[in-house]
């Protein structure tokens, strides 16, 4: 299954790897929960 839309998350380069992953997971979850159209069926 392929989607026509994608999201991009920009993270600061000076964060530790675990912090980058944590921020990315938090923000992508917020986008998915806040905008139902971004989630698949």
Beta strands, then each sheet from edge to edge (+ up, - down):
end
